Amino acid sequence: MRRGAPDETSAAPVRGRWREAAAAFAVLALAAAIFTWPLALDGGSAVPAGGGPPAVALFGLFSMEWTGQALAEGRPYWDAPFFHPHRGTFAWSETQPATALAVAVLARALGSIAAYNLVLWLYLATFGLGGYLLARRLTGDWIAALWAGVWIAGGTYATQQLGVLHLLAGGFPLACQASLLALSGDLRWRWAWGAGAAYLLTFLTVPSTRCS
């Protein structure tokens, strides 16, 4: 890994990359709002089901709400109120601790449905951003990367999986891949830390990456 304080010549490209990523995220957030329309109008009263049965989306909302209740009321987290009289039933589900915690915090101000939809929208935008970063690293072309990000955030896969929140958290594994690709050609600590942080977020948000 390279050591030493960065000089102005190395800091300028870093600031430029941050500005580019922020601009891309803004475009992708707008794209996510367009492709999920009219969710922005009904964000406090309905949750999208995508191409699956509505019960899947409602169970996802319940999982987020239960986490908030368990934390606020000090109730046993794994003893969710289903499959009575069995205990520890929440372990049979696909728990999403990071996502559920974010929804629980936002729900205090917005309500559980609006908080769920806000996180869903952010996940879609982040999913697109992860694709943008990876495509940008692979192609070196920001236009091609932006098209890739828009396709990921609003394409068939994302719109069909709107009812399964953790399947929309794909921005984190994509960002991990982009960081590892950058690290392979530029041995700097920031890429290693970025890959590690993205992998940790993947572990906490995507149940299929860990053992049940």
C-alpha positions in Angstrom: 0.0 0.0 0.0 1.2 3.5 -0.7 2.1 5.7 2.3 2.5 9.3 2.9 0.1 12.3 2.8 -1.6 13.0 -0.5 -0.5 16.1 -2.3 -2.8 18.5 -4.1 -2.3 16.8 -7.5 -3.5 13.5 -6.1 -6.3 15.1 -4.0 -7.9 16.8 -7.0 -8.8 13.6 -8.9 -10.2 12.2 -5.8 -12.5 15.2 -5.3 -13.5 14.9 -9.0 -14.4 11.3 -8.6 -16.6 12.1 -5.5 -18.4 14.9 -7.5 -18.9 12.5 -10.4 -20.3 9.8 -8.1 -22.6 12.3 -6.4 -23.9 13.5 -9.7 -24.5 9.9 -10.9 -26.3 9.1 -7.7 -28.6 12.1 -8.1 -29.5 11.0 -11.7 -30.0 7.4 -10.5 -32.2 8.4 -7.6 -34.4 10.3 -10.1 -34.5 7.3 -12.3 -35.5 5.1 -9.4 -38.3 7.5 -8.6 -39.5 7.5 -12.2 -39.4 3.7 -12.6 -41.4 3.2 -9.3 -43.9 5.9 -10.0 -46.5 6.5 -8.5 -44.8 5.1 -5.3 -43.6 8.7 -4.6 -47.2 9.8 -4.3 -48.4 6.8 -2.1 -45.2 6.2 -0.2 -46.9 6.5 3.2 -49.8 4.2 2.5 -48.7 1.4 0.2 -45.7 -0.9 -0.5 -44.8 -2.2 -4.0 -45.0 -5.9 -4.7 -43.1 -6.0 -8.0 -43.7 -9.2 -9.9 -44.3 -11.3 -6.8 -47.4 -11.9 -4.6 -48.3 -9.0 -2.3 -47.9 -11.2 0.7 -44.1 -11.3 0.2 -43.9 -7.5 0.3 -46.2 -7.3 3.3 -44.1 -9.9 5.2 -41.0 -7.8 4.4 -42.7 -4.8 5.9 -43.7 -6.8 9.0 -40.1 -7.9 9.4 -39.0 -4.3 9.5 -41.8 -3.3 11.9 -41.0 -6.3 14.2 -37.4 -5.3 14.5 -38.4 -1.8 15.6 -40.9 -3.1 18.1 -38.4 -5.6 19.6 -35.8 -2.8 20.0 -38.2 -0.2 21.4 -40.1 -2.5 23.8 -37.2 -4.8 24.8 -39.0 -7.9 23.4 -37.1 -11.1 22.5 -36.0 -10.4 18.9 -36.2 -14.0 17.7 -39.6 -14.7 19.1 -41.6 -13.0 16.4 -45.4 -13.4 16.7 -46.0 -16.1 14.1 -46.0 -20.0 14.1 -47.4 -19.9 17.7 -46.6 -21.5 20.1 -43.1 -22.1 18.8 -40.3 -19.8 19.9 -37.3 -18.5 18.0 -39.4 -18.4 14.8 -37.8 -15.3 13.4 -34.6 -17.3 12.8 -36.6 -19.2 10.2 -36.9 -16.0 8.2 -34.4 -13.9 6.2 -33.3 -11.4 8.8 -31.8 -8.1 7.6 -30.3 -6.4 10.6 -28.8 -3.3 8.9 -31.9 -2.7 6.8 -34.3 -3.3 9.6 -32.4 -0.9 11.9 -32.4 1.8 9.3 -36.2 1.4 8.8 -36.8 1.4 12.5 -34.9 4.7 13.0 -36.6 6.4 10.1 -40.0 5.1 11.2 -39.9 7.2 14.3 -40.2 10.3 12.1 -41.9 9.0 9.0 -44.0 6.0 10.0 -43.1 2.4 9.1 -44.5 2.3 5.6 -42.9 5.6 4.5 -39.6 4.5 6.1 -39.7 1.2 4.3 -40.3 2.9 0.9 -37.6 5.5 1.5 -35.1 2.7 2.2 -36.3 0.8 -0.9 -35.8 3.9 -3.0 -32.3 4.5 -1.6 -31.5 0.8 -2.3 -32.6 1.2 -5.9 -30.5 4.3 -6.3 -27.5 2.7 -4.6 -28.0 -0.5 -6.7 -27.7 1.7 -9.8 -24.7 3.5 -8.3 -22.9 0.3 -7.6 -23.4 -0.7 -11.3 -22.2 2.7 -12.4 -19.0 2.4 -10.3 -18.2 -1.0 -11.6 -19.0 -0.2 -15.2 -17.0 3.1 -14.9 -14.0 1.1 -13.7 -14.4 -1.5 -16.5 -15.1 0.8 -19.4 -13.6 4.2 -18.4 -16.6 5.8 -20.0 -19.0 7.7 -17.8 -21.8 7.6 -20.3 -21.7 3.9 -20.7 -21.5 3.6 -16.9 -24.5 5.8 -16.4 -26.6 3.7 -18.8 -25.6 0.6 -16.9 -26.6 2.2 -13.6 -30.0 3.3 -15.0 -30.6 -0.2 -16.4 -29.8 -1.8 -13.1 -31.9 0.7 -11.0 -34.9 0.5 -13.3 -34.5 -2.6 -15.3 -36.5 -5.8 -15.3 -34.8 -7.4 -12.4 -35.2 -4.5 -10.0 -38.8 -3.8 -10.9 -39.8 -7.4 -10.6 -38.1 -7.7 -7.2 -39.6 -4.6 -5.6 -41.4 -6.7 -3.1 -38.2 -8.3 -1.8 -36.2 -5.5 -0.2 -32.9 -7.4 0.4 -32.7 -8.3 -3.3 -32.4 -4.6 -4.1 -29.4 -4.1 -1.9 -27.1 -5.3 -4.7 -25.3 -2.0 -4.8 -23.0 -3.1 -2.0 -21.6 -6.3 -3.7 -21.2 -4.3 -6.9 -19.3 -1.6 -5.0 -17.1 -4.3 -3.4 -16.3 -5.6 -6.9 -15.5 -2.1 -8.2 -13.2 -1.5 -5.2 -11.4 -4.8 -5.6 -10.9 -4.1 -9.3 -9.5 -0.6 -8.5 -7.3 -2.2 -5.8 -5.8 -4.7 -8.4 -4.4 -1.8 -10.4 -3.8 0.8 -7.7 -2.6 -0.4 -4.3 -4.1 2.3 -2.0 -5.7 1.8 1.3 -8.9 3.6 0.3 -9.7 0.8 -2.2 -9.1 -1.8 0.5 -11.2 0.0 3.1 -13.9 0.5 0.4 -14.0 -3.2 -0.5 -14.1 -4.2 3.2 -16.9 -1.7 4.0 -19.0 -2.8 1.0 -18.5 -6.5 1.9 -19.6 -5.8 5.5 -22.7 -4.0 4.2 -23.4 -6.9 1.8 -23.2 -9.3 4.7 -25.6 -7.3 6.8 -28.2 -6.6 4.1 -28.2 -9.7 1.9 -29.2 -12.8 3.8 -28.0 -15.2 1.1 -24.4 -14.2 1.8 -24.4 -15.8 5.2 -25.4 -19.0 6.8 -28.9 -19.3 8.3 
